[in-house]
Amino acid sequence: MNQPEQSQLGKNSTYVDQYDASLLFPMPRAVKREELGIQGEPIFLGADLWTAFELSWLNLKGKPQVAIAHITVPAESTHIIESKSFKLYLNSFNATQFVDAKAVRDCMREDLDTALWHGGKILARCGVKILLPDEFDKEPVHELEGLNLDRMDIECTHYQPAPDLLKAQHNEAPVTETLVSHLLKSNCLVTGQPDWGSVQISYTGDQIDQAGLLQYIVSFRNHNEFHEQCVERIFMDIWTRCKPLKLSVYARYTRRGGLDINPWRTSHPQSAPSNIRTARQ
């Protein structure tokens, strides 16, 4: 079983510019999910929305091509792909010839599916969309919509996840609301380097105490975990402590190494959010 410390994170890595699918380093989701009390199938649905800003290859005349790629990784996949290995994998396209962007997309999709299911049966395929330069101007910048929790002047004293801060008004009428904070920060599980993000929480149910929710989000500040794992922890803590009828948690993290990772988890079937970057990304 691949473990985070076995990856290339925090290590000197050889630059490989010839296509090499073996550079992808899959890690099982189950290990961290078990810490959250998830045994077997999780109660949530969702996806991890990746953006690759540094994608390049050669055409059949040896001329470099550049593109942006949007990758949708289903949350039900058995594995995630460690982000540095994904970057190294993308670099391996740099001096490799492909017929066209479709060939690049098909190659990426095949390799990613194999890694995400670690060679097992593929139950849900990833999505890969490649944008060429004439489409770059269509890529918008837009902030997450919702009531901004950061407006509150609160005292913060917890910097490790503190689910006890989460409370809901169980004696009042249910509400439906969307709340946003830009104060999400966690650290890489292996290197300890900071990961900065914004988070959007949408729910229907007993009203969640907003001050406690913001303090809870801030409490991730010194926590070491990958993006996907942080969002699943937030989802499960709110679901367990506040008991909403419906819940969605969506985080957009700033890019590192030309990649951003934006996990989304929901209690109920719905369309995935559009992969639209925020100003900080």
MARMAR-122152 format. One record per atom (N, C-alpha, C, O): residue in one letter; y, x, z. Coordinates in steps of 0.05 Angstrom, whole numbers, plus 5000, padded with zeros to 4 digits. Layout:
BEGIN
aYXZ;...
This chain:
BEGIN
m497650175000;m500050005000;m502550185000;m502850355017;n504350134981;n506850294980;n508650225003;n509049995009;q509650435016;q511450405039;q514250515031;q514350695014;p516450415042;p519150505035;p519450805036;p520750925019;e518350935057;e518751225060;e517251385039;e517751625036;q515551255024;q514151395002;q515651384976;q514951514956;s517851224975;s519451204951;s521251444947;s521251624963;q522851434926;q524751654920;q527351634935;q529151804932;l527651424952;l530151394967;l530651634985;l528851715000;g533051744984;g533851965001;g532652234993;g532852425008;k531352244970;k530052494961;k531352584934;k532352424919;n531252844929;n532052944903;n530152844882;n527652864886;s531152744860;s529452634839;s530052764813;s532352814806;t527952814798;t528152934771;t529152724752;t528152494751;y531152794736;y532152604716;y530152594692;y529652794680;v529152364687;v527252314665;v528652144644;v529451914651;d528852244620;d530252084599;d528451984577;d529351894556;q525752004582;q523851894563;q522351674578;q521551694601;y522051454564;y520951204575;y518451264592;y516551394584;d518551154617;d516351204636;d516150964655;d517650954675;a514350774650;a514150544667;a513050604694;a513450454713;s511750834697;s510550904723;s512650974744;s512051004768;l515151004736;l517351054755;l517950824773;l518950854795;l517250574765;l517650344781;l515950354807;l513550414805;f517150304830;f515850324855;f515750054869;f517749974881;p513549904867;p513349644879;p512649664909;p511149834917;m513849474925;m513249464953;m512549174961;m513948994951;p510549134977;p509748854983;p511848704999;p512948815018;r512248454992;r514048285008;r512748205035;r514248155054;a510148185036;a508848065059;a509348215085;a509548085106;v509748475084;v510048625109;v512548535124;v512348475148;k514848525111;k517248435125;k517248135130;k518448045150;r515947985114;r515847695118;r514147625143;r514747435157;e512147785148;e510547745172;e512247785197;e511747645218;e514247965196;e516048005219;e517647745225;e518447705248;l518047585204;l519547335207;l517747095214;l518746875215;g515247145218;g513346935224;g512246785200;g511146565202;i512646905176;i511746775152;i508946875146;i508547115140;q507046705147;q504246765140;q503546605115;q503846365114;g502546745095;g501846615070;g504346535054;g506346695053;e504346305042;e506646215026;e509046155043;e508846015063;p511346265036;p513846205051;p514745915047;p513945785028;i516445825065;i517445545063;i519645525042;i520545305035;f520745755033;f523045755015;f522245824986;f520145934981;l523945744968;l523845814940;l526146014935;l527646074953;g526346104910;g528746264903;g528146484884;g526146494870;a530046674883;a529946894864;a531747114873;a533647074889;d531247354863;d533047584866;d534347634839;d533047684819;l537047604839;l538547644814;l539647924813;l541447994828;w538548084794;w539448364791;w541348384767;w541048234748;t543248564768;t544848634745;t544748934742;t545249094760;a544049024718;a543949304711;a546249364692;a546349274670;f548149524702;f550649584687;f550349834671;f552149894654;e548249984674;e547950244661;e545350254645;e543650414651;l545150084625;l542850074608;l543550194581;l545450114568;s541950384572;s542450514546;s539850614534;s537950674548;w539750624507;w537450724493;w538350814466;w540750804460;l536550914449;l537251014422;l536150814402;l533950714405;n537650764380;n536450614358;n534750794341;n534451034347;l533650694320;l531750854304;l533151074288;l531751244277;k535851074288;k537251294276;k538251494297;k539651694291;g537451454322;g538151634343;g540951574355;g541951734371;k542151354347;k544851294357;k544651144384;k543050954386;p546151234404;p545951104430;p546950814429;p548850744415;q545650644444;q546350364448;q546950314477;q545650444494;v548750144484;v549250074512;v549149774516;v549749624497;a548549694540;a548249404546;a548349364576;a548149544591;i548649104583;i548349014611;i545948834611;i545448684592;a544348854632;a541948694635;a542148514660;a542848614681;h541448264657;h541048084679;h538048044683;h536647964664;i537148094707;i534248074713;i533847864735;i535247874756;t532147674731;t531447474751;t528647514761;t526747484746;v528447584787;v525847644799;v525047404816;v526447344835;p522847274810;p522047044826;p521347114855;p519947314859;a522246964874;a521747024902;a518747004909;a517847114929;e517246864893;e514346834898;e512747084889;e510347094894;s513947274876;s512547514868;s511547654893;s512747644914;t509247784891;t508047914914;t509548164923;t509248254946;h511048284905;h512448534910;h515348524902;h516148364885;i516948694914;i519648764904;i519549034891;i517549184895;i521549114876;i521749384865;i523949534879;i526249444880;e523249754890;e525249924904;e527450004884;e526850084862;s529949974893;s532249984874;s532650264861;s533350274837;k532250474876;k532550744863;k530450784842;k531050904821;s528050684846;s525950714826;s526650554801;s526050644779;f528050324805;f528950164782;f530950324766;f530950324742;k532850454781;k534850614767;k533550844752;k534350894729;l531650984764;l530351204750;l528851094725;l528751224704;y527650864728;y526250734705;y528250674683;y527650734659;l530550564689;l532550514668;l533450764655;l533950774631;n533850984671;n534651234659;n532651334639;n533351474620;s530151264642;s528051364624;s528251244596;s526951334578;f530051044593;f530550934566;f532551094551;f532851064526;n534051264564;n536451384553;n536051544527;n537751544509;a533751674525;a533251834501;a530751734486;a529451884471;t530151474490;t527851344478;t528851154456;t530751004460;q527551164433;q528250994410;q526950724412;q524550704418;f528450514407;f527450234405;f528550104380;f530750174371;v527049924369;v527849784345;v530449634349;v532349654333;d530649484371;d533049324376;d533049244406;d531249314421;a535049094414;a535249004441;a532948824450;a532148834473;k531848674431;k529548494438;k527248664446;k525748594465;a526748884432;a524549064439;a524949184467;a522949214482;v527449244474;v527949354501;v527449134522;v526149184542;r528348894516;r527948674535;r525048614539;r524148584562;d523448604517;d520648544520;d519148764535;d517448704552;c519949014531;c518749234545;c519349214575;c517549244592;m521849164582;m522649144610;m521148914623;m520148944645;r521048694610;r519848454622;r516848504628;r515848434649;e515548634609;e512648694613;e512248884637;e510548834654;d513849094638;d513649294659;d514349174687;d512949224707;l516449014688;l517348894713;l515248694723;l514648694747;d514248524706;d512148334714;d509748484726;d508748404747;t508948694713;t506648844723;t507148964751;t505448954768;a509549074755;a510249184781;a510648974802;a509749004825;l511948754795;l512548544815;l510048404825;l510048304848;w507948404809;w505448294818;w503348514823;w501048454828;h504248754822;h502648994828;h499948994814;h497849054826;g500048914789;g497548914773;g495848674777;g493848644763;g496648494795;g495048244799;g495748034779;g497248084760;k494747794784;k495347564766;k498247494768;k499347464790;i499547464745;i502447404744;i502747094745;i501946954726;l503746994767;l504046704771;l506746604762;l507146364757;a508746774762;a511446704753;a512746954741;a512947154754;r513646924717;r514747154703;r517647204710;r519147014716;c518547454709;c521347514713;c522947444687;c521747424666;g525447414690;g527147374667;g528847624662;g529847744680;v529147684636;v530847914629;v532747824606;v531747734585;k535347854610;k537247784590;k539048034585;k540148144604;i539248114560;i540748354553;i543248274538;i543148124518;l545548374548;l548148314536;l549148564522;l549448774535;l549748534497;l550848764481;l553848764483;l555048564493;p555248984475;p558049014479;p559848784469;p561848724481;d559048654448;d560648434438;d560548184456;d562047994451;e558848194476;e558647974496;e559948044522;e560047874540;f560748294526;f561748384552;f564248224561;f564548164585;d565848144542;d568347994549;d567747714560;d569547584570;k565347624556;k564547364566;k563547364595;k563047154606;e563447604606;e562447634634;e564647584654;e566547744656;p564647364668;p566847294686;p566647434713;p564547534720;v568847424728;v568847514756;v569747264772;v571847144766;h568147194792;h568746944806;h567646974835;h565447074839;e569246894854;e568346904882;e566546674889;e566646464876;l564846704909;l563146494919;l564846264929;l566846304943;e564046024922;e565545784931;e564545684958;e562245694964;g566445584974;g565745475000;g568045525020;g569945675014;l567745415043;l569745445065;l569445725076;l567245805084;n571645875077;n571546155085;n571446185116;n573346115130;l569146275125;l568846315154;l570646535165;l571246535189;d571346725148;d572846965157;d575646895167;d577047065178;r576546645163;r579146555171;r579346555202;r581546555213;m577146535216;m577046505245;m577546765259;m576446975252;d579246755279;d579846995296;d577946995319;d578446875340;i575647125315;i573547115336;i573047395347;i573747595335;e571747405369;e570847655381;e567947715372;e566247535373;c567447955364;c564848035355;c563848265372;c565148475375;t561448225384;t560348435402;t557448505395;t556348685407;h556248365376;h553448415368;h553448545340;h554648445322;y551948765338;y551748905312;y548848955305;y548249125288;q547048805316;q544248775308;q543648475307;q544748325324;p542048385288;p541648095285;p541147955311;p539248025326;a542747745316;a542647595341;a542447305335;a544447165336;p540047205329;p539746915322;p540546725344;p541146495339;d540646815369;d541546645391;d544446545388;d545246355400;l545946685370;l548746595365;l548846345349;l550946215347;l546646265336;l546546035318;l546145785334;l544245755350;k547945585331;k547745335345;k548645105326;k550245145308;a547544875330;a548344635315;a548944405333;a547844395356;q550544215324;q551343985339;q549243765334;q549543605315;h547143755351;h544943575345;h545543285353;h543943105347;n547743235367;n548442965375;n550542835358;n551742625366;e551042945334;e553142835317;e551842775289;e549642845284;a553442635273;a552342555246;a551942805229;a553542995230;p549842795212;p549343025194;p551643065175;p553042875168;v552043305165;v554043375146;v552743535123;v550543635125;t554243555101;t553543725079;t555943905074;t558043815068;e555544165076;e557744355072;e556744625062;e554444695065;t558644775051;t558145035041;t560045235054;t562445195053;l559045435066;l560545635081;l560145915069;l558045975060;v562346065070;v562346335057;v563446545075;v565346485090;s562346775075;s563547005089;s563247255072;s561247295057;h565347425073;h565247685059;h564647915079;h564948145071;l563847855103;l563548055124;l560648145128;l559948275147;l558948065109;l556148155111;l555948455105;l556848545084;k554748605123;k554148885118;k551548945132;k551148875155;s549849085118;s547349185129;s547049475119;s548749575105;n544849595126;n544349875117;n541649895103;n539849735109;c541450085085;c538950135071;c536750195092;c537150345111;l534350075088;l532150115106;l531350405109;l530350485131;v531650555088;v530650835088;v532851035093;v532651205111;t535051015078;t537151215080;t539351155101;t540751335109;g539550905109;g541650835128;g544350805115;g546350755129;q544550835088;q547050805074;q547950515075;q546350325074;p550650465076;p551650185079;p551250015054;p551550115031;d550549765058;d550449565037;d552449345044;d552249225065;w554249295025;w556449105030;w555948855014;w555048864991;g556448615026;g555948375011;g557548135020;g558948145041;s557447925005;s558547665011;s556147475012;s554247504998;v556347275030;v554147085033;v555246805032;v557346735043;q553746625019;q554346345017;q552046185029;q549746225022;i552646015048;i550645855062;i551245555057;i553445465065;s549445415044;s549845135038;s547644985053;s545245065052;y548344765066;y546244615081;y547044325084;y549344245080;t545044165089;t545343885098;t543843855125;t541543935127;g545243745145;g543943715171;g546043715193;g548443675188;d545043745217;d546943765240;d548843995235;d548144205226;q551443945242;q553544135236;q553044395251;q552744395276;i553144615236;i552744875248;i555444975260;i557544955247;d555345095284;d557645205296;d558645445280;d557245645277;q561045415269;q562045615250;q562645885263;q562146095251;a563745885286;a564346135300;a561746285306;a561646525302;g559746145315;g557246275321;g555946385295;g554746595295;l556146225273;l555046315248;l556346575238;l555046755229;l559046585240;l560446825232;l559647065249;l559247285239;q559547025275;q558647245293;q555847335286;q555247575287;y554147145278;y551347215270;y551347385245;y549947585243;i552947305225;i553147455200;i554147745206;i553047935195;v556147775223;v557148035230;v555048195245;v555048445244;s553248065259;s551248205275;s549248375258;s547748535269;f549348335232;f547648505214;f548848775208;f547648945194;r551148835219;r552749065212;r551249335215;r551649515199;n549549365235;n548149615239;n545149575234;n543549745243;h544449365221;h541649305216;h540549435191;h541949435170;n538249555192;n537049695169;n534849525156;n532749485168;e535449425133;e533549255118;e534549235089;e536949255084;f532649195071;f533449155043;f534848885039;f534548705056;h536348855017;h537848615012;h536148355014;h536748165028;e533848365000;e532148134999;e531148055027;e531047815033;q530548255043;q529548195070;q531748085088;q531147915104;c534148185085;c536348085101;c536847785095;c537147625114;v536847715070;v537347435063;v535047255073;v535547025083;e532647345072;e530447185082;e530547165112;e529846955124;r531547365126;r531847355155;r534047155162;r533746985180;i536247165147;i538446965152;i537446685148;i537946505164;f535946645126;f534946375120;f533146275142;f533446055153;m531246445151;m529246355171;m530646315198;m529846135213;d532546485205;d533946445231;d535446185231;d535346035251;i536946125210;i538445865209;i536445635209;i536945435223;w534345655193;w532445435191;w531145375218;w530745145225;t530445595232;t529045565258;t530945465280;t530245295296;r533345585281;r535145535303;r536745275299;r537145125319;c537645225275;c539444995270;c538044755258;c539044535259;k535644795247;k533844575237;k535244395217;k535244155220;p536544515196;p537744335175;p535644195159;p533344265159;l536543975146;l534743835128;l534343985102;l532143985091;k536544105093;k536444275069;k538044525074;k539944525090;l537244745061;l538644995066;l538445175041;l536245205030;s540645305034;s540645515014;s542245755024;s544445715036;v541345995020;v542746235028;v542846415003;v540746474991;y545246504996;y545646664972;y547546894979;y549746844988;a546647134974;a548347364980;a548747534954;a546947574939;r551247624951;r551847804929;r552748074941;r554748094955;y551148274936;y551648544946;y552948724926;y552448694902;t554748894935;t556049084916;t554049264904;t551949324915;r554649354880;r552749524865;r552549804877;r554449904889;r550249924873;r549850204879;r548150324857;r546050214849;g549050554846;g547550674824;g547350504800;g545350514785;g549450344795;g549450174771;g547849924773;g547449794753;l546949854797;l545249614801;l546449444824;l547249554844;d546549184820;d546949014843;d544548824846;d543248754826;i544048744871;i541848564878;i542948334893;i544348364913;n542248094884;n543447844895;n541347644901;n540647474885;p540247654926;p538047474933;p539047184938;p541147144949;w537346994931;w537946714936;w535346574945;w533246604933;r535546434968;r533346294979;r534146004985;r536345954995;t532345814979;t532945534982;t530545384993;t528245454987;s531045175008;s528845015020;s527844805000;s525644695005;h529244764978;h528544534961;h529044624931;h530744794926;p527544504913;p527844574885;p530644514874;p531744304879;q531844714861;q534444674848;q534844914829;q533345104830;s536844884812;s537445094793;s538445344807;s540045314826;a537645574798;a538645824810;a541645854804;a542645764783;p543145984822;p546046024817;p546346204792;p544646364786;s548646174779;s549246354757;s549746634767;s550946674788;n548746834752;n549047114760;n551847204752;n552147354733;i553847114767;i556647184762;i557647374784;i557547304808;r558647604777;r559447794797;r562047724810;r563747584799;t562347824834;t564847794849;t566648034844;t565848224832;a569148024854;a571048234849;a570048504860;a570548714848;r568648494883;r567748744895;r565348864880;r564649094885;q564148714863;q561848824849;q562548964823;q560849064809;
